[in-house]
């Protein structure tokens, strides 16, 4: 912990807050200048290093962002957000085992960190460790029962495992929580098509299309379904919307 005078500590907080506001406005260069100033004022300020890492990562400077997150953790080993963000960076870079370690560290510090359980589940799914992924998602739901993305993920895993009714229930729950969840409407539409519930499938795909009208995949799948339902003129119109 920093032993800086209160006045200097307050100035560091003010610089970080100004940087956050500038980031929200898309003024990243100015935000970075504030974070750099905060680090100069207090080199042990973990939050300033974390925010620097966020800007660097958004700008594609992965190695520099990793260093910034590592410095944040060195300044405050119990900074759950820094472990989490480093995990996200490592996951994005394909360093899955490192990411798992980072997420587990974040969870160890903050046991109610729902996002860390979800991210951990995503990596476990990528590694083919499905049962562990499901357990991690369920831990997230125990913390946040209204986490729509978790129900979507569980729905996709259930679909892959052939547990179709369970998958449909999970996808419907995701949609109940987030009515504009295009990916869930799309996945549910395809699942219902597979189950032969063509009327419901059409409604789901139409809803997905209304949310993402430029999606070629949704247009294609809806057109194929309309053909299966003997709605050829409308199917042709849908295909034509895709262009050459």
Backbone torsions as a table, in degrees:
resi	resn	phi	psi	omega
1	UNK	NA	145.6	-179.3
2	UNK	-75.0	143.7	176.0
3	UNK	-107.2	25.1	-178.7
4	UNK	-65.3	154.1	174.1
5	UNK	-58.2	153.7	-177.5
6	UNK	-57.5	-41.1	-177.4
7	UNK	-61.4	-41.7	179.2
8	UNK	-69.3	-40.6	177.2
9	UNK	-58.6	-41.7	178.5
10	UNK	-64.1	-37.2	-179.8
11	UNK	-67.0	-35.3	177.5
12	UNK	-64.9	-45.5	177.5
13	UNK	-59.5	-42.1	180.0
14	UNK	-63.1	-41.4	178.4
15	UNK	-62.3	-43.0	179.9
16	UNK	-65.8	-42.7	178.7
17	UNK	-62.5	-40.3	176.5
18	UNK	-62.7	-41.8	178.6
19	UNK	-61.4	-42.6	178.5
20	UNK	-59.9	-44.8	-179.7
21	UNK	-62.5	-40.8	179.1
22	UNK	-67.0	-38.5	176.7
23	UNK	-60.0	-43.6	-179.9
24	UNK	-61.5	-27.4	177.9
25	UNK	-87.4	0.5	-178.7
26	UNK	80.2	10.9	-178.2
27	UNK	-95.0	68.4	-169.4
28	UNK	-68.7	-35.7	-179.9
29	UNK	-63.7	-41.8	178.3
30	UNK	-68.1	-37.8	177.7
31	UNK	-61.8	-44.1	-179.2
32	UNK	-62.2	-37.2	178.2
33	UNK	-61.4	-38.2	177.9
34	UNK	-66.9	-42.8	-179.5
35	UNK	-66.3	-38.6	176.8
36	UNK	-62.0	-40.9	178.9
37	UNK	-65.4	-37.8	178.3
38	UNK	-64.0	-40.8	178.4
39	UNK	-66.1	-38.6	177.7
40	UNK	-64.4	-37.8	180.0
41	UNK	-72.1	-36.7	-179.9
42	UNK	-144.2	92.8	-177.8
43	UNK	-61.9	-14.7	-179.6
44	UNK	-97.9	11.7	-178.4
45	UNK	-80.2	101.6	-176.1
46	UNK	-61.6	-38.3	-177.5
47	UNK	-64.0	-38.6	178.9
48	UNK	-64.6	-42.4	178.1
49	UNK	-64.4	-40.5	178.0
50	UNK	-59.6	-47.3	-178.6
51	UNK	-65.6	-36.2	174.1
52	UNK	-59.7	-43.2	179.1
53	UNK	-60.9	-39.9	-179.9
54	UNK	-62.1	-44.0	179.8
55	UNK	-66.4	-42.7	179.9
56	UNK	-62.4	-42.7	-179.5
57	UNK	-65.9	-42.0	178.6
58	UNK	-61.3	-28.7	179.0
59	UNK	-89.7	7.3	177.2
60	UNK	81.3	9.1	179.7
61	UNK	-92.1	76.5	-169.4
62	UNK	-66.0	-47.5	-177.4
63	UNK	-63.4	-41.3	179.1
64	UNK	-66.6	-38.0	178.0
65	UNK	-65.0	-42.0	178.7
66	UNK	-59.0	-44.1	179.0
67	UNK	-60.7	-42.8	-179.3
68	UNK	-63.0	-42.0	178.4
69	UNK	-65.5	-40.6	179.6
70	UNK	-64.2	-37.7	176.8
71	UNK	-65.6	-41.0	177.7
72	UNK	-57.9	-42.1	-179.7
73	UNK	-69.3	-37.6	177.1
74	UNK	-63.6	-36.8	178.7
75	UNK	-70.5	-36.3	-178.7
76	UNK	-145.7	91.2	-177.5
77	UNK	-60.2	-16.2	-179.1
78	UNK	-101.5	22.7	-179.9
79	UNK	-89.0	94.9	-173.9
80	UNK	-59.6	-40.3	-177.6
81	UNK	-62.1	-34.4	180.0
82	UNK	-68.9	-42.8	175.9
83	UNK	-61.3	-41.4	-179.2
84	UNK	-64.4	-48.2	-178.7
85	UNK	-65.0	-36.3	175.6
86	UNK	-64.9	-37.3	175.6
87	UNK	-61.7	-42.4	178.5
88	UNK	-62.2	-41.1	178.1
89	UNK	-62.7	-47.1	-178.7
90	UNK	-65.9	-36.3	177.1
91	UNK	-63.7	-46.0	179.0
92	UNK	-60.9	-32.7	-179.6
93	UNK	-84.7	0.9	-179.3
94	UNK	81.3	9.3	178.7
95	UNK	-89.8	72.8	-168.6
96	UNK	-68.5	-39.7	-179.4
97	UNK	-66.5	-38.8	176.0
98	UNK	-64.1	-41.2	179.6
99	UNK	-60.9	-43.3	178.2
100	UNK	-58.9	-42.5	178.5
101	UNK	-61.3	-43.6	179.8
102	UNK	-63.5	-45.5	-178.7
103	UNK	-65.2	-39.2	179.1
104	UNK	-64.6	-37.4	176.9
105	UNK	-62.9	-43.2	178.7
106	UNK	-61.6	-42.9	-179.8
107	UNK	-67.1	-37.4	178.1
108	UNK	-62.3	-33.9	178.7
109	UNK	-79.8	-40.0	-174.9
110	UNK	-130.0	87.6	-173.6
111	UNK	-63.6	-15.4	178.6
112	UNK	-102.0	26.2	-177.3
113	UNK	-84.7	85.4	-174.6
114	UNK	-59.6	-42.7	-178.4
115	UNK	-61.5	-33.3	179.1
116	UNK	-69.2	-38.5	176.0
117	UNK	-64.1	-39.2	178.8
118	UNK	-65.6	-47.8	-179.8
119	UNK	-61.5	-40.5	176.8
120	UNK	-61.4	-42.4	177.7
121	UNK	-61.8	-39.8	179.3
122	UNK	-61.8	-42.3	-179.9
123	UNK	-68.1	-42.4	178.4
124	UNK	-60.9	-39.2	176.6
125	UNK	-62.8	-44.2	178.3
126	UNK	-58.8	-36.2	-179.8
127	UNK	-81.3	-1.2	-179.9
128	UNK	79.8	13.4	-179.8
129	UNK	-95.4	70.1	-167.1
130	UNK	-63.6	-45.6	-177.1
131	UNK	-63.0	-37.3	177.1
132	UNK	-68.8	-36.7	177.8
133	UNK	-62.3	-45.2	179.6
134	UNK	-60.9	-42.9	179.2
135	UNK	-61.3	-40.5	-179.5
136	UNK	-67.0	-40.6	177.4
137	UNK	-63.8	-40.9	-180.0
138	UNK	-66.3	-33.4	175.0
139	UNK	-63.8	-39.4	178.1
140	UNK	-62.6	-42.0	-179.9
141	UNK	-67.1	-31.8	176.8
142	UNK	-63.8	-29.6	178.7
143	UNK	-84.5	-44.0	-177.0
144	UNK	-132.3	91.4	-176.5
145	UNK	-65.9	-11.2	-177.1
146	UNK	-107.3	30.4	-177.0
147	UNK	-89.1	94.7	-172.9
148	UNK	-59.7	-40.9	-177.0
149	UNK	-62.5	-30.6	179.2
150	UNK	-68.4	-42.7	177.2
151	UNK	-62.2	-38.1	176.7
152	UNK	-61.2	-48.3	-179.9
153	UNK	-60.1	-43.0	177.9
154	UNK	-64.2	-37.0	177.0
155	UNK	-62.5	-41.1	179.8
156	UNK	-68.4	-39.6	177.4
157	UNK	-64.9	-41.5	178.6
158	UNK	-64.6	-37.8	176.9
159	UNK	-61.0	-47.5	-179.5
160	UNK	-60.8	-31.4	-178.9
161	UNK	-87.3	-0.4	179.4
162	UNK	80.3	13.1	178.0
163	UNK	-94.2	74.8	-165.7
164	UNK	-69.1	-41.6	-179.9
165	UNK	-66.6	-39.9	176.2
166	UNK	-62.7	-41.0	178.9
167	UNK	-61.4	-45.0	180.0
168	UNK	-61.6	-40.7	178.8
169	UNK	-61.6	-43.3	-178.9
170	UNK	-66.2	-42.1	-179.7
171	UNK	-67.1	-38.6	177.5
172	UNK	-64.7	-37.1	178.6
173	UNK	-65.0	-40.6	177.1
174	UNK	-59.8	-41.7	-179.3
175	UNK	-69.4	-37.9	176.7
176	UNK	-58.2	-37.7	-178.0
177	UNK	-80.1	-28.8	-178.5
178	UNK	-142.5	94.4	-171.4
179	UNK	-64.3	-22.5	-178.6
180	UNK	-97.9	24.2	-176.8
181	UNK	-81.6	87.3	-173.4
182	UNK	-59.3	-43.0	-178.0
183	UNK	-62.3	-35.5	179.2
184	UNK	-71.1	-42.2	175.6
185	UNK	-59.7	-43.4	-179.0
186	UNK	-64.1	-47.8	-179.6
187	UNK	-63.0	-40.3	179.1
188	UNK	-65.8	-40.5	177.9
189	UNK	-59.5	-44.7	179.1
190	UNK	-68.1	-36.7	178.1
191	UNK	-65.3	-44.8	179.6
192	UNK	-66.0	-33.4	173.8
193	UNK	-60.6	-46.4	178.9
194	UNK	-60.2	-35.9	-178.9
195	UNK	-82.3	-5.5	178.5
196	UNK	85.7	10.5	178.4
197	UNK	-92.3	72.8	-166.4
198	UNK	-69.6	-34.8	178.8
199	UNK	-63.9	-46.4	178.1
200	UNK	-66.4	-37.1	179.1
201	UNK	-62.7	-43.2	179.3
202	UNK	-61.0	-43.1	179.6
203	UNK	-60.9	-40.9	-179.7
204	UNK	-66.8	-43.7	-179.6
205	UNK	-67.5	-36.7	176.9
206	UNK	-63.9	-39.0	178.7
207	UNK	-65.5	-42.2	177.3
208	UNK	-60.0	-40.8	-179.0
209	UNK	-68.4	-34.4	179.5
210	UNK	-66.6	-26.9	179.6
211	UNK	-85.8	-37.8	-179.3
212	UNK	-126.4	72.6	-172.8
213	UNK	-64.4	-16.0	-178.9
214	UNK	-96.8	5.2	-177.7
215	UNK	-74.9	113.3	179.1
216	UNK	-65.8	-34.7	-178.7
217	UNK	-66.8	-42.7	178.2
218	UNK	-65.1	-43.3	177.4
219	UNK	-58.3	-45.3	-179.4
220	UNK	-61.7	-49.3	-176.2
221	UNK	-67.0	-36.6	176.6
222	UNK	-65.7	-42.2	178.7
223	UNK	-60.5	-43.0	179.4
224	UNK	-63.8	-38.7	178.7
225	UNK	-67.1	-41.5	178.8
226	UNK	-62.7	-38.4	175.2
227	UNK	-62.0	-42.9	178.9
228	UNK	-63.7	-26.3	179.5
229	UNK	-95.3	14.0	177.9
230	UNK	61.7	36.4	176.0
231	UNK	-111.7	57.5	-172.0
232	UNK	-58.6	-46.6	-178.5
233	UNK	-58.2	-43.0	-179.6
234	UNK	-68.6	-36.4	177.8
235	UNK	-62.6	-43.2	179.5
236	UNK	-62.6	-41.1	178.1
237	UNK	-61.4	-40.8	178.9
238	UNK	-63.7	-42.6	-179.9
239	UNK	-64.5	-40.2	-179.0
240	UNK	-63.5	-30.0	178.7
241	UNK	-61.4	-24.6	-177.2
242	UNK	-73.1	-20.5	-179.7
243	UNK	80.5	-176.0	-176.6
244	UNK	-68.5	NA	NA
